[in-house]
C-alpha cells in the first residue's frame, strides 16, 4: 500500500504518523508546503519528501488569499502523484492541505482534521467556511481528532467524520527518572524537594501561560518555605513578554523557560514536571495533556474545547474554568497540599491513556480505513 500524505513535514504529528505507518509496512511519501528542518529530517523514517521549490523556508499567512495561493503548488503535487503513484492521497489538515488535495482531484482522498482548521478557520468569513465545506465534502473519508470536531464537521459539511484521536505512543511516553533542568532528580513524593509545575506548549496567548505564571507567583508567595518551580517548555511570540512578567513578579529564580524542544526530548521534560498545567483559552484536543498522563503526571486543564475529552475530571486530573487566576491558584494549591491525591491521579492517567488513547490502536484504525477504501 502506498499513501501520499499532504502535511507539514515539520509537525511532530506528521513525523509520528509517518513513522508508525512505515513501521506497519506501508510505503509513505510526504508532500509538504514547507522545507523540512533539521529535526524533521533526523526523526522521520522516509526519504520520499516532495516540496514546492518556491515555498521552501516560507510560511504562508492564514488569509483567504494565502489559502488560494496554495494552489500554486498544485502542479508540483500532480508531479509528485505521477512520480510516487499512490493508492490513497491523505491530507492532514482540512483547510490548506485539504484545499490542495481537493483540487488535485485524486481519488480516493482522505482528510484528517486537526483542530483550528475546523474550529477557527471557518469563523473568519463566509468564504473560509465555504472553502472548508467543499474540502470536506470532496473527501472519500474524513477523520477528526476529537468528538467536538466530529460535531463541528457535521454542522459545517453535513457529513459524518470518523473519530481517530492523536494517540500516545506508550513505549515513548512513560514515567522515568531523568536529569532535571533544575539539577535534581527529586520526586514529587519526597519531602523538602523541588516541586515542579509545568507546561509544554507554544508561548502564545491562546495557551494561557500568562494565567499560569500569575497563579504560580501567588503559590510561590504563599508557600515560600517550599522549593516550588515552574518549567515552561516551548517557544513563541510571547517569550520576551512572559520573561518580563516573571521578572516583575520577582520569581526569576523559580521559573525556567526551556525553549522549543525536539519531539524526542518531550518525554524527558514531562518527567521533570510533577503537576502538568494546560490552561488554554481554546484547544481542539490536548495531545500534551495525554503525554503528561502517559508519564503518570496529574493534570490541571481548562474545561474548554476538546480538553474534557482527554482529562477524566477528578480521576486523572482537574478541570478548571479558563482565564481565572484565582481558581487556577486554588487548584494548584489543592494538588500541592494533597500529594498522594496528585500521585494517584498520575497513575490513573496512564491507565486512562492506555485504555482510550493508545497510538498503536489509532494507527490500526486508520489502516483499517485505508483497507476498506481500497
N, C-alpha and C positions, 0 to 999 in steps of 0.2 A: 504494500500500500504506500502511495506517495501523496503527501499532504504539503501544500504550499501555504504557509502561514503569512498573512499580511499583518504585521505587528511591529512595534517599536523594538528594535534589536537590543536597546539599552535598558529595557524594562526587566526587572528581576522576574516578573511573571512570565515574560516571553522566554527567558532563559530556562526557567523551571519547567514550563510546558514542553519546550523543545527537547530538553534533555530526557524527560520522562518518556516522551513518545519515542524518542530514539532508543531508549532502553527497552521499549516494547517492540523493537524490530520494525519500526515504521520509518520510512525514508522521509526526512523533513528538510524543506528549504524555507528560508525566511526572506520575505520582501519587506524592507524597512524604508521609511521615508527619512531616516537619519543614519549617518555613518556610525558604525559600531565603535564604542570607546574601548579602552584597553581592558577594562574589567569584563565587558561582554565577550570580547574575543577570547579571553583566557578561560571563561566559565562555560561558554556554550559548546555543545557537542555536535555541531555541524559546520562544515566549511561552505555549505551551499547558501550563500548570503547574497541577495540582489539589492542594490541601492541605486536610485536615480543619481546620476553624476552631478546634476545641477543642484541637488538638495543636500549634498554632503556637508556635514558640520553646520547645518542650519536647522532652526526650529520654527515651524510655521506658526503664525499668530492665530489665535482661536477667533476668527471672524468669518462671516459668511463668505467673504471673498477669498480668504485663505483656504477654506474648505473646497471651493471651486477650483482654486489654483492647484489643489492636489491632483486634479485630473491631468495636469501636465505630465504627471508620472505614468499616465495610462499606457503610452507606447512602450515604456520600459517594462511595465508589468506584463503587457502582452508578449513581449520578447522573452521575459522570464518564464511565462507559461509555456511558450513554444519550446524553450530550451529544456525546462525541467519535466514537462509533460505530466502534471499532477493528476491524481484521481479526484481530489477534492481541493477547492480553494477555501481557506478558513480565515476570516477577518476577525482579529482580536481588537475590538473597539468599534462600536456601531456607527459612529459619526464619520470620522476621517477615513479609516481603513474600510469601513462599511460602504462609504461612497465610492471609493476606488474599486472595491470588489463588485459592487452593483454594476458599475459601468464597464467592467471587463467582460460582463455577460457570460462568464464561465459557470457551468453547472456540473455537478452540484456545488452549492455555495453555502457555507455556514458562517453565521455571525455570532460572536460571543460578546455580550455587553459587559462592560467592566464597572461602570458607576456613573461618573459625571457625564459620560456620553448619553446616558438615558435620563438621569435625574436633573442635570443642569443645562445641557446643550439645547434642548427643545424650548426652554424658558426664554431664550434670548430673543426670539421673534417667530412670527408665523412661518417664515422661510426656513429657519432652523428646524422647526418642528416638522415641516413638510418633507425636508430632506431626510430626516431621521425616519419618518414614517415609511417613505419609499424604500430606503435602505433595508429596513427590517422586513418589509413585505416582499422584497426581492429574494430573500434568503430561502434556501430549502429547509433549513432548521435554524432556530435562534436559541441560544443558551444565555443564561444570566447568573451572576454570582450570588445574588440574594433574592429572597422571596419578595421583598419590597420592589425590586426591579422587575420581577416577573409580572407583578400587578401593574407597574407603570407601562411596560411594553404592551400589555393587553389594552390599557387605556389609550395609548398613542396609536397603535397599529392594528388593533383588533385581531391579534394573533396570540397563540399560546407559546410562550418560551419555556424551555426546559431548565429547571434549576440545577446548576452544577457549580458548587462553591469553588473559590480559590482555596483548596485544602492545604494542609500542612504535611510536609514530609517528616514523619515522626522519627526517621532514622537520622535526620539532620538537626531537629529541634528537640532537645531533651535537657533535663537538669544535669548539670555537671559543675565541677569546681574549675574556675578559671582565675587567671591573674587579673585582679580588678584594676580598673583605671585609677582607683583610689589607693593603690599599692597595698591591697589587703585581700585575703581570701575569706574574710569574715562572712558568717552566715547569719541570716535574719534572726534565727532562733537563739543565737548566742547573746549573752548579756554584755552591755558596755562595749559594743562593737558598732561599726558603721551600719546604719540602716538606710538603704538607698531606695528612693523613689525615682522613677524614670519613665522616659517616653522615647519611642523610636518612630519618629515622623518628621517630615519636612517642616522647617520652621516658617510656617505661613499662618495667616490669620485664621483660616478655616479649621486648623487643627488645635487651636485653643491653648497653646503653651503660655500665653500671657496670663491666663487664669491660673494655670498650674504654678507658675513662678510666684504669683502673689499668695496663693494658698500655701505653698511650701514655705515662703518667708514667714507667714503667720505661724506655721507649725514649728519652724526652727526657733522662733522667738519664744513661744510658749514652753518648748522643751529644750531650752538652751543647754541643759546638762547632758543631753544625748548627742551622739555623733551622727547627726542627720545629714544626708547628702542628696543632691538632685543631679541626675545624669540625663542630659538631652542629646540624643543621637540623631543626627540629620543636619542637612544644610538647607538654606533657603533665603529668601529676600529679607527676612526679619531678624537674621542673625545679629547684626550690629545693634538693632533696636532692643532686642532681648538682653544682650550683654550690658547695655546701658541701664536697663531696668534692674538687672541683678546688682549692678554697682550701686544704684540709687537706694536699693533696699538693704544694702550692707551685707549681702550673702555671697560675695565673691568667693570666699574660701570654702563654700559649701556646694557650689554649682560647677559642673563641668560641661562644656559644650564640646562634644566629641567630633562633630562634623559628620559628613556623609561617610558611611561605612560600606565596603563591598558586601554583597549578599553573603559571601562565605564567612563573614565575621559577625553577622547579625545575631546568631545563636549565642556567641560569646558575650555580646553586650546584654542580651536578655538575662544571662546568668550573672551579670554584675548588679542586676536590679532585684530588689526584694518585693516591691509593690509597683506594678506597671499601671501607668495612668494614661488613658486615651480620651482626653476631654475635648473631642472635636465638636465644632458647631454644626457640622454636617458630615455624614460618612455613609457611603453606599454599602459597605460590608465590614471591614475591620480585620484584615489579614494579620497585622502586627499584634492585635489582641490574641488571636489564636496561637501565634508563635509564642507569645508570653505564657499562655496557658499550657502549651505543649512542654514548656520548660518549667512547669509547676510553679508559676508565679500568680498570686492573686491579682485581680484586675479591677481597676476603677474606670468606668467608661460613662460617657454621656448617653442618655436614653433617647437617642435620635437615630433616624435612618435605619441602616442595617445592623447597628451595634447591638440592639436587643436580641438579634438572631445569634450572635456569637458569644454573648455573656449570659450564662444561666444565673439570673439575679438572685443573690443570697447564697448561691451554691459555689459557683466558680469565681464570683466577683460581685461588685456592687454597681448598680446603675444610678446615675445622678442626673437631674435636670441640667442642661447646658448653661454656660455663661453665668454661673453663680459661684463666686469665690468662697463665700461662707459655707455653702453646702459641700463644696469640694473639700474645704479645710476640715469640716466635721467628719467627712467620710475617711479622709486620710488619717485623721486622729483616731478614729474607731479602729482601723487596722493596725495602727501603731500601738495602741493600748491593748489590743487583743491579738497577740502574736500567734497563738495557737489557731485561732479562727482564720487568720491570714494563711497560715501554713496548710490548714485543711482545705481551704479554697483552692490553693495551688495544686494540691494533689487531686482534687476533684476536677480541676481544669484539664489536666492531661487526659483523664478518662473521658471527659466531655468531647475533647478533640478527637480522641481515638474512635469514639462511637459515631461521631457526626461529621467530622471534617478531615478524615484521613485522605491525603492527597492521592495515594495509590488507588483508592476506591473511586475518587473523582476522575482520574485518568481512565480507569476501566470503563466508567460511564460514558466518557467521550469516545473512546474506541468503539464501544457498542453502538453509539450513534453513527460513527463512520461506517461500520459494517452494515447497519440497517440501511443507510443511504445507498451504499453500493450494491 
